[in-house]
Amino acid sequence: MVSSSSSLLFSLPLCGGISHSTRSPVYSANLSTFRVSEKREIVCACMAPPRNATDGFSTLNINDSSVTKIFGSAQEPEGESDVLIECRNVYKSFGKKHILKGVSFKIRHGEAVGIIGTSGTGKSTILKIIAGLLAPDKGDVYIRGRKRHGLISDEEISGLRIGLVFQSAALFDSLTVRENVGFLLYENSSMGEEQIAELVTETLAAVGLKGVEDRLPSELSGGMKKRVALARSIIFDNTKETVEPEVILYDEPTAGLDPIASTVVEDLIRSVHFKGEDELRKPGKIASYVVVTHQHSTIRRAVDRLIFLHEGKIVWEGLTHEFITSTNPIVQQFASGSLDGPIKY
């Protein structure tokens, strides 16, 4: 990430990082964890104002014993109060190429959502719009019920951290794993170096990595880089009195990995969710997550609800177990990999 006074910065191998001051946003060249920092407070890119404590997922007191209870129990939908992110009739074009053509959906607290579809249909684009890296040409994005205007430089939006994990490894090649994972904290928190080092070690252990703190990215396998990226996306300043819930957006998190390494990453995505349990047997702290993927193993193992994008529109939504039994011809062709059907290459 980037400190409010420097020009560049980022974090994770899976994602892209961003930081900005409250006055002017700064984008890092190696997008890796996509967070936002303010001069005196680390916050995330897309934020909305904290809601009442009665909504079940407003800002949390880290030192409060109720944190585990809040993260460790599913929240039942109660009207619209559990909606963290909503896209309403979103359009996006690049020149004459129309990518998104009126996309609408909601991400609720506690959900594990997959966005699937053929290449070039707008899956990664919608993630970047949710994250605040792109602005829609038409339509709106709501963060915890509050409309976001523009990009991540919005000063009035707070209350939700959003992490975007890109498929490519975006680690700083010249920094150690410890420095990569703790980069945001080193730059923007008041924590001491020993505190950060201890937290980095604990976070790496939570994603199944031990003893790699002093290694350089070039000394890691592809799967290890993905896990370091995940660690950087979930680490936060635990000396703060409160921490907003976090939504993580994964863009093709298992791209380029062999089947076994893919399974490891898929299970890690589940484990850091608040309904899961990390490698340290502690409840995860991610409120919700969204995964863009082509891989059937990721669909089966990492998500509960699917949104199918085709030619810039949502053509099907359903639970994961309904995917293979759907009668929608587009879904049937995608699920079977058949060359015969409405999808043409």
C-alpha positions in Angstrom: 0.0 0.0 0.0 1.0 3.5 -0.1 1.5 5.8 2.8 -0.4 9.1 2.6 2.9 10.9 2.0 4.5 8.5 -0.5 3.6 7.8 -4.1 3.5 4.0 -4.4 2.8 1.0 -2.4 1.0 -2.3 -2.4 0.7 -5.6 -0.8 -0.3 -9.2 -1.7 0.6 -11.6 -4.4 -3.0 -12.3 -5.0 -4.3 -8.8 -4.9 -3.4 -5.2 -5.5 -2.9 -2.6 -2.9 -3.8 1.0 -2.8 -3.4 3.8 -0.4 -4.4 7.3 -0.3 -4.6 10.3 1.9 -7.9 11.8 2.8 -7.2 14.5 0.2 -5.7 12.8 -2.8 -5.7 9.1 -3.8 -2.4 7.4 -4.7 -2.4 4.2 -6.8 0.4 1.7 -6.5 1.9 0.1 -9.5 1.7 -3.4 -8.2 -1.9 -3.8 -7.2 -1.9 -6.4 -4.5 -4.1 -5.9 -1.5 -6.1 -2.9 -2.3 -6.6 -1.1 0.9 -6.7 2.6 1.7 -4.9 4.4 4.3 -5.5 7.8 5.8 -3.0 10.0 7.6 -4.0 8.9 11.0 -6.0 5.8 10.4 -5.8 2.7 8.2 -9.0 2.2 6.3 -10.0 0.4 3.2 -10.8 1.5 -0.2 -14.5 1.5 -0.2 -16.2 2.5 3.0 -19.5 3.5 4.3 -20.4 5.1 7.6 -20.6 2.8 10.6 -24.1 1.5 11.3 -25.7 1.0 14.6 -24.3 -1.6 16.8 -27.7 -3.3 16.5 -27.1 -4.3 12.9 -24.8 -7.1 14.0 -21.8 -6.2 11.9 -20.9 -2.6 12.6 -17.4 -1.6 13.8 -16.1 -4.0 16.4 -14.1 -3.6 19.5 -11.0 -5.8 19.0 -10.4 -6.1 22.7 -14.0 -7.1 23.3 -14.7 -10.8 23.9 -17.9 -10.5 21.8 -15.8 -10.2 18.6 -15.5 -13.9 18.2 -19.2 -14.4 18.8 -20.1 -11.8 16.2 -17.7 -13.3 13.6 -18.4 -16.9 14.6 -22.1 -17.0 14.1 -24.1 -16.6 10.9 -26.2 -13.5 10.5 -29.8 -14.1 9.4 -30.9 -11.6 6.7 -33.1 -8.9 8.2 -34.5 -6.8 5.5 -31.7 -4.9 3.9 -29.6 -4.4 7.0 -27.2 -7.2 6.2 -26.3 -5.9 2.7 -22.7 -4.9 2.6 -22.3 -4.1 -1.1 -24.9 -3.6 -3.8 -24.5 -2.9 -7.5 -27.6 -1.4 -9.2 -27.9 -1.4 -13.0 -24.1 -1.0 -13.5 -22.8 -0.3 -17.1 -19.2 -0.1 -18.2 -17.6 0.4 -21.6 -14.1 0.8 -22.8 -14.2 2.8 -26.0 -16.7 1.0 -28.3 -16.5 -2.2 -26.3 -19.5 -2.6 -24.0 -18.4 -4.8 -21.1 -21.2 -4.5 -18.5 -24.8 -3.9 -19.6 -27.0 -3.4 -16.5 -25.6 -5.6 -13.7 -27.4 -5.7 -10.4 -26.7 -7.8 -7.3 -26.1 -7.7 -3.6 -23.4 -9.1 -1.3 -24.8 -9.8 2.1 -22.9 -10.3 5.4 -21.7 -13.9 5.7 -21.9 -14.8 2.0 -19.4 -16.7 -0.1 -20.2 -15.6 -3.7 -18.7 -16.8 -7.0 -18.9 -14.8 -10.2 -18.5 -17.0 -13.2 -18.8 -16.9 -16.9 -16.7 -17.0 -20.1 -13.6 -14.8 -20.7 -14.2 -11.2 -21.4 -17.7 -11.0 -20.0 -16.9 -8.4 -17.3 -16.1 -10.5 -14.2 -12.9 -8.8 -13.3 -14.4 -5.4 -14.3 -17.2 -5.7 -11.8 -14.7 -6.5 -9.1 -12.7 -3.4 -9.8 -15.9 -1.3 -9.8 -16.8 -2.7 -6.4 -13.4 -2.0 -5.1 -13.4 1.5 -6.4 -10.7 1.1 -9.0 -13.1 1.9 -11.8 -16.2 4.0 -11.8 -19.3 2.8 -13.6 -20.4 4.7 -16.7 -24.0 4.3 -15.5 -25.6 2.8 -12.4 -24.6 2.9 -8.8 -22.6 1.1 -6.1 -23.8 1.2 -2.5 -21.5 0.4 0.4 -23.5 -0.6 3.5 -26.5 1.3 2.1 -24.7 4.4 1.2 -24.2 5.4 -2.4 -20.6 5.8 -3.5 -19.7 8.8 -5.7 -16.6 8.4 -7.8 -13.7 6.2 -6.8 -11.9 5.3 -3.6 -11.0 8.9 -2.9 -14.4 9.4 -1.3 -13.8 11.1 2.0 -17.2 10.6 3.5 -17.5 6.8 3.1 -16.4 4.6 5.9 -17.3 1.5 7.8 -16.3 -1.3 5.5 -12.8 -2.5 4.5 -12.6 -4.0 1.0 -9.6 -6.1 -0.1 -9.0 -6.9 -3.8 -6.7 -9.9 -4.5 -5.5 -10.1 -8.1 -4.6 -13.3 -9.8 -1.0 -12.3 -10.4 1.6 -12.3 -7.7 2.2 -8.6 -6.9 4.7 -8.9 -4.2 7.6 -6.4 -3.9 10.5 -8.5 -5.3 13.1 -6.6 -3.3 11.3 -7.0 0.1 11.2 -10.0 2.3 7.9 -11.9 3.0 7.8 -10.1 6.4 8.2 -6.7 4.8 5.6 -7.5 2.1 2.9 -8.8 4.5 3.5 -6.0 7.0 4.0 -3.2 4.5 0.8 -1.4 5.3 1.5 -1.5 9.0 5.1 -0.4 8.7 4.0 2.6 6.6 0.8 3.7 8.3 0.4 2.3 11.8 1.9 3.3 15.1 2.8 -0.3 15.9 6.4 -1.0 16.7 8.6 -3.2 14.5 8.5 -6.1 17.0 4.7 -5.9 17.2 4.4 -6.0 13.5 6.8 -8.8 13.1 4.9 -10.9 15.6 1.6 -10.1 13.9 3.1 -11.0 10.5 4.3 -14.4 11.9 0.9 -15.1 13.3 -0.9 -14.1 10.1 1.4 -16.2 8.0 0.8 -19.2 10.3 -3.0 -18.6 9.9 -2.6 -19.3 6.1 -0.3 -22.3 6.7 3.1 -20.7 6.2 5.8 -20.9 8.9 9.4 -19.9 8.8 9.3 -18.0 5.5 9.4 -14.4 6.9 13.0 -13.8 5.7 12.6 -15.3 2.3 12.3 -13.2 -0.9 9.4 -13.7 -3.3 11.8 -15.3 -5.8 12.3 -18.1 -3.3 8.6 -19.0 -3.1 6.5 -21.3 -5.2 3.4 -20.0 -6.9 1.1 -21.4 -4.3 3.2 -19.9 -1.5 3.1 -16.5 -3.2 -0.7 -16.8 -3.3 -0.8 -17.5 0.4 1.5 -14.6 1.2 -0.8 -12.4 -0.8 -3.8 -13.7 1.2 -1.9 -13.0 4.5 -1.3 -9.4 3.4 -4.9 -8.9 2.5 -6.2 -10.0 6.0 -3.6 -8.4 8.3 -4.8 -5.3 10.2 -3.7 -3.1 13.0 -4.9 -5.0 16.1 -4.0 -2.2 18.4 -6.9 -0.1 17.2 -10.0 0.0 19.4 -12.4 -0.9 16.5 -12.1 -2.6 13.2 -14.7 -2.5 10.4 -15.9 -5.8 8.8 -14.0 -6.7 5.7 -15.0 -8.1 2.3 -12.3 -9.7 0.2 -12.6 -9.8 -3.6 -10.6 -12.6 -5.3 -9.8 -12.4 -9.0 -9.0 -15.9 -10.3 -7.1 -16.9 -7.1 -6.2 -20.4 -8.4 -5.0 -19.3 -11.8 -1.8 -21.0 -12.8 -1.8 -23.4 -9.9 -1.7 -27.2 -10.1 -4.8 -29.1 -8.7 -3.3 -29.7 -5.3 -2.1 -26.1 -4.8 -5.5 -24.9 -6.0 -7.1 -27.0 -3.3 -4.9 -25.5 -0.7 -5.8 -21.9 -1.8 -9.5 -22.8 -2.0 -9.5 -24.2 1.5 -7.6 -21.1 2.8 -10.3 -18.8 1.3 -12.9 -20.7 3.3 -10.7 -20.8 6.4 -10.3 -17.0 6.8 -14.1 -16.5 6.4 -15.8 -15.9 9.8 -17.7 -19.2 9.3 -14.4 -21.0 8.9 -11.3 -21.8 11.0 -7.8 -20.9 10.1 -4.6 -23.0 10.3 -4.3 -21.9 14.0 -7.8 -23.2 14.7 -9.1 -19.7 15.2 -12.3 -18.3 13.6 -11.7 -16.4 10.5 -12.5 -12.7 10.4 -13.6 -12.0 6.8 -17.3 -11.0 6.8 -17.9 -11.9 3.2 -16.0 -12.7 0.0 -16.5 -12.8 -3.7 -14.5 -15.1 -6.0 -14.2 -14.6 -9.8 -13.2 -18.0 -11.3 -13.3 -20.4 -14.2 -12.3 -23.4 -12.3 -14.9 -26.0 -11.3 -13.0 -27.0 -8.2 -13.1 -23.5 -6.9 -16.8 -23.3 -7.6 -17.4 -26.5 -5.7 -15.1 -25.9 -2.7 -15.0 -22.1 -2.2 -18.4 -20.6 -2.8 -22.0 -21.1 -1.8 -23.9 -18.8 -4.3 -23.1 -18.2 -7.9 -23.7 -15.2 -10.3 -23.3 -16.1 -14.0 -22.3 -13.3 -16.3 -22.6 -13.6 -20.0 -22.1 -10.8 -22.5 -22.2 -8.2 -19.8 -25.5 -9.4 -18.2 -26.4 -11.7 -15.3 -28.1 -14.7 -17.0 -28.4 -16.9 -14.0 -28.1 -16.9 -10.2 -28.3 -19.8 -7.8 -26.8 -21.9 -5.1 -23.7 -23.8 -6.0 -25.4 -27.2 -5.8 -28.0 -25.9 -8.3 -25.3 -25.1 -10.9 -24.9 -28.6 -12.4 -28.7 -29.2 -12.5 -29.6 -25.9 -14.1 -31.7 -26.1 -17.2 -30.3 -22.8 -18.5 -28.5 -23.7 -21.8 -25.7 -21.2 -21.2 -25.0 -22.6 -17.7 -25.3 -26.2 -19.0 -22.7 -25.6 -21.7 -20.3 -23.8 -19.3 -20.7 -26.6 -16.7 -20.1 -29.4 -19.3 -17.4 -27.6 -21.4 -19.3 -28.5 -24.5 -18.6 -26.8 -27.8 -22.2 -27.1 -28.7 -24.5 -24.4 -27.3 -25.2 -20.7 -27.2 -21.7 -19.7 -26.2 -19.6 -19.3 -29.3 -15.8 -18.8 -29.7 
